[in-house]
Amino acid sequence: MADTRTVTRHDRADAAPLAALFLGALAMGISPIFVRLAEVGPFASAFWRVAGALPLLYLWAAYEARSEGEAQSAVLRLDGAILTAGLLFGGDLIFWHLAILHTSVANATFLATLAPVWVALGSGLLIGETVGRETVGGLLLCLGGAAALIGTSATLRPDHLDGDLFGLATSFFFGMYFLAVRSARRRSGPGRIVFLSSAISAAALFAVALFAGDRIFPPGLAGWAALAGLAVVSHTGGQGLLTYALGHLPAAFSALVIFIEAVAAAAFAWLFLDEPVTLVQAVGGVLIIAGIAAARPGRKPAPAGP
């Protein structure tokens, strides 16, 4: 009979990254609330999201280096995967805000949820991870749930075509970001990855915000508080927890976090902005949770015991 203690230990090992993935989705899901309250331009809010998080992320990276017996200069050790992750995340936020400006929020959000499709397609080709049938099945359930949660509000209009393409580009950049971070996690800790990739994203986003003529600084304390929440909760917490999880879970499964983020965003909008949730949207949320449960990586086979 197999030793069930091995399976139990494996389940416990999975519990922390799964919890990090879920909490990270909640932290990222509240970001639209902070953006709406920030009182700055859309690209400026994206810049402050990453730039405002840098001091905390540096402390995390420095602590990580010290605990691993490395010199503090190791915090600034940049490799190709981290550089790529920073550029991709910056591109993701740029195209996301362009999509918001040129198409409906429903269209932009629904198209952004296609990111896991790109991750599933690229996992084997780019990072050598096969995608199992349970993940594909869970992804299909999640896509159906996203169509019910968000897609019912989506519309097809010729004047929204450029915005819809920006939304599709958002999904591609975010999907490739998952693959880059998963690759980086094979060599680096989460603190250094998030700190360095965020610094790269911040530089790109600041240039775009200046070029777009965005208001950079909020006019009052309420705007600064919203930007602080965006930086501390949505970026340090959300991206930090996601990066930690990507060191332990396959990229294709972890990418399903974007569906949890969509559910969380709808829930927060209902709680804080009095935006109603319809029965169809509620069913969509249930389908998403079911899809993620179905896609959970299988247990490692327990060794045969006496």
N, C-alpha and C positions, 0 to 999 in steps of 0.2 A: 504494500500500500504506500502511496506517495506521502512524503513528509509535508503535512499541511503547514508546518511552521515556516517553511521557506516561502510559501505563497503569501502567508501573513506578513512576513518581513518585506516582501516585494510590494505588497499593497501599502504598507506604511511608508516605504521609500517613495512611492508615487504620490502619496497624500500631500506632501508639502508643495511640489511643483503644480499639482492640480489646483490646490488652494490659491497659490500665487497667480495662476492663470485666471481664475475666477475673480479674485480681488482686483487684479490688474484691469480686467474688463470693466468692472464697476468704476474704477478710478478714471479710465478713459471715457466711459459712457457719460460721465457728468460734465465733460469738457464743453459741450455746446451751451450749457447753462452759464459757465464762466465766460465764454466768448461773447455771449449776448450781453453780459453785464459789464464788459471790460471798457467800453467807450473809446476804443481805438480802432484803427483800420483793420481789415481782416488779415493782411499779411503781417502787420505789426503784432497782432495778438499771437500769431503763429511764432513770430520771433521771440516774444516774451515768454511763451510757453517753454521754449528750450533754453533761452539765455538765462531766464530767472532761476532755472533749476541747476545751473552750473556750480554754484558754491556748494550746495548739498551733495551733488554728484561727485565733486572733487573730494570731499571728505570721505565719501563712501569708497572711492577708488584708492585714496591714500590708506585708509584703514585696511582695505583688502590687500594692498601691497605689503603693508607692515605685517599683517597676520601670516602672509606667505613667505616672510623673510626676505623680501625684495627691497631694493633701494627705492626711495621716493621718486626717482627719475623714471622708474618703471611705469608710473601713472601715465606718462606722456609717450610711451612706446606705441607707435601707430603701425598697423599693418594694413594690407590691402582690403581685407574683409571689413575692418572697422571703418576705413575711409569710404568704402562702397556703401556701408550701412548709413553713414552720415549723409552722404549725397542723396541716397534713395529716400531717406526719411524727409529731408528737405524738399525733394521733388514731390513726395506724397502730399505734404501740407500745401505746397504751392498749387498743385493741380486741384486739390480738394477745395481750396478757397476760390479758385477760378471757376470750378463747377458750381459752387454755391452762387456765384455772381451771375452765371450765364444760363442756368437751368433751375428747375424747381428743387427744393430741398429733398423731396421724395425721390426724384430721379437721381440726384447726386448720391444720396445715401444708399439707394438700392444698387447702383452701379459699383459703389465702393465695396459692397459686400461680396463682389466677385473676386476679391483678392485671394481667398483660399483656392479658387480654381487655378490661378496662376501658380500657387505654391504646389498644388498637387501635380501640375504638369511639369514643373521645374525641379521637383525634389530628386527624382531619379537621374535626370540629365545633368544637373548642376552641382548637387551635393551628395549624390550617391545613396539616397534613402528611398527605398521602395515604399509605395503607398498601398496599404492593404485594402481588401474589399470592404472591411468594416468602416474604414475611413471614407472610402468613396460613397458607401451607402449613407453614412452619417452626413456627409457633405450634401448629398442630394436632398435629404430631409431638411437640412438647414436652409438650402436654397428655396425649397418650397415654403418653409416658414418665413423666410425673408420676403418672399413674394406676397405672402398674406399680411405680414407686419408692415411692410413699407410699400411694396409694389402696387397695392390697391390704390395708392394715391399718385402713382407715377402716370405721366402722360407723354404721348408722342407728338411733338410739335416741330415743324421745320425750323422755327426760329430758336429752338433749344438744341439744335444739333451740335453746335460747337461746345455748349456746356455739357451735353451728354458724353461727348468724346473726352472732355476733360475728366468727367467722372470715371470713365473707363480707364484713362491714364492713371488716375488715383489708385484704382484697384491694382494695376500692374506694378506701380512703384511700391505700394505697401506689400504686395506679395513678394516682390524681389527683396524687400527689406527683411522679411522673415527669413528668407534663405541666407542672406548675408549675415544676419545675426546668429543664426544657427551654425553657420560655418565658423564665425569668429569665436563662438563659445567653445569650440573644440580646442582652442589655444589660450583663451583669455577669460578672466573672471567677469561677471556682469557689471561690476562697478566701473571698471576701466572702459568697457565697451560703451556703456551708456554715456559716460562723461565725454569721451573723445568724439563719439558719433554726434552727440548733442552740440558740441562746440563747432563741428563742421556744419551741421544743419543751421546753427544760429548765424554763422557768417553768411551763408547763402540767403537765408530769409531776411536778414537785415538789408542786404543789397536790394532784394526784390521790393521790400517795404519802402525804401527810399525812392526807388525808380517809380513805384506806383503812386507816390505822393500820399501815402497813408499818414494819418495822425499817429505819431509814435508814442506820445505820452498821454495818459488819461487825464481828464481835467480835475478829478477829485479823488478822495480817499476810497470811495466805493469802487472805482475803476481799478485802482491799485490793488485793492483786496481781491477783486476777481482775478487779476493777473497773477497774484500770489497763489490763489487756489489752483489756477491753471498750471503753474509751474511746479508747485509742491505735490498736489494731489494727482493731476492728470498725467504729468510727465515724469516727475521723480517716482511717484508711486506706480502709475500705470505702466510706463515703459520699463521701469526698473524691475517690477515683478514679472513682466513679460519676458525680459531678457534672462532673468534667473530661470524661469520655466523652460526657456528654449535650450538650456544646458542639460535638461533631463528628459524632455518630451520631443517626439518627432515634429518637424516643422509643419507637416500637413495637418496634424491634429491641432497643434498650437494655433495655427492660422484661423481655426474656427472661433477663436476669441472675438473676432470681429462681429460674429453673430450675437454673442453674449453682449457685446458693447451696444449693438442695436437695440436689444431688449432692454438693457439698462438705460439707454438714452430715452426710450419711450416711457419707462417707468419714472425716471426723474422729471421728464416733461409733464407727466401726469401729476406728480407730487408737488412740484415747485412752480409750474407755469399753468396749471389747470387745463392742460391739453387733454381732451378725452381719449380713452382707449376703447375701440370698438370690439365687438365679439370676434370679428375676423382677425383683428390684430392680436387678440388674446390667444386665439387658436394658433396663429403664426408663432407666437412666443413659445407655446407648448411644443410645437413641432421642432423648433430650434433646440430646446432643452433635450428633447428626445433624440435628435440627430447627434448632439454632442455626446450623450450617454452611449449611443450606439457606436460612435467612432472612437471611444476611449481605447487606448492601446491595450491589447490583450495581456493577460498575465504571462510571465515567463514560466515555462514548464518546470514543475518541481522535480528534483532528482528522485529517482526510485529509492525507496527506503526498505528496511527489512520487513 
